[in-house]
Amino acid sequence: MTTESETEIEARTSKTTRFAEWLMAREERRQEKESNLEGMIRLNVLVSFLTLGLVGGFEAVHLGLSLIPYL
């Protein structure tokens, strides 16, 4: 049987630790990106309804809001 030296074990542990840290950082960046995307979608919906209100008037906004449950 061959035994691993302590430096080999430490090197492997170090690589595993760095990989785990990289995965955690990547997940945090992905969550931030999703959060930003949700904010952009909300802003887009708000601007769309404001534009609809300016162009079509209150009745068009009311109709648009009443159709939301059917989406």
C-alpha positions in Angstrom: 0.0 0.0 0.0 1.1 3.5 -0.7 0.6 6.3 1.8 0.0 9.8 0.8 2.3 12.4 2.2 0.9 15.2 4.2 1.7 17.8 1.5 -0.3 15.8 -1.1 -3.3 15.6 1.3 -3.0 19.4 2.1 -2.8 20.2 -1.6 -5.9 18.2 -2.4 -7.7 19.7 0.6 -6.6 23.2 -0.6 -7.9 22.6 -4.1 -11.2 21.2 -2.7 -11.6 24.3 -0.4 -10.8 26.7 -3.3 -13.4 24.9 -5.5 -16.0 25.1 -2.8 -15.4 28.8 -2.3 -15.6 29.4 -6.0 -18.9 27.5 -6.2 -20.3 29.6 -3.3 -19.2 32.8 -4.9 -20.8 31.8 -8.2 -24.1 31.0 -6.5 -24.1 34.4 -4.8 -23.5 36.2 -8.1 -26.3 34.1 -9.7 -28.7 35.1 -6.9 -27.7 38.8 -7.3 -28.3 38.6 -11.0 -31.8 37.0 -10.5 -32.6 39.7 -8.0 -31.6 42.4 -10.5 -33.7 40.7 -13.2 -36.8 40.7 -11.0 -36.3 44.4 -10.4 -36.0 45.1 -14.1 -39.2 43.1 -14.8 -41.1 45.0 -12.1 -39.9 48.3 -13.6 -40.9 47.2 -17.1 -44.4 46.3 -15.9 -44.8 49.6 -14.2 -43.6 51.6 -17.2 -45.8 49.6 -19.5 -48.9 50.4 -17.4 -47.9 54.1 -17.2 -47.5 54.2 -20.9 -50.9 52.4 -21.4 -52.5 55.0 -19.0 -51.0 57.9 -21.0 -52.0 56.5 -24.4 -55.3 54.7 -23.6 -56.6 56.5 -20.5 -57.9 55.1 -17.2 -60.2 52.6 -18.9 -57.4 50.9 -20.7 -55.4 50.6 -17.5 -58.4 49.2 -15.7 -59.0 46.7 -18.5 -55.3 45.7 -18.4 -55.4 45.1 -14.6 -58.6 43.1 -14.9 -56.9 40.7 -17.4 -53.9 39.9 -15.2 -55.5 36.8 -13.6 -55.9 35.3 -17.1 -52.1 35.5 -17.8 
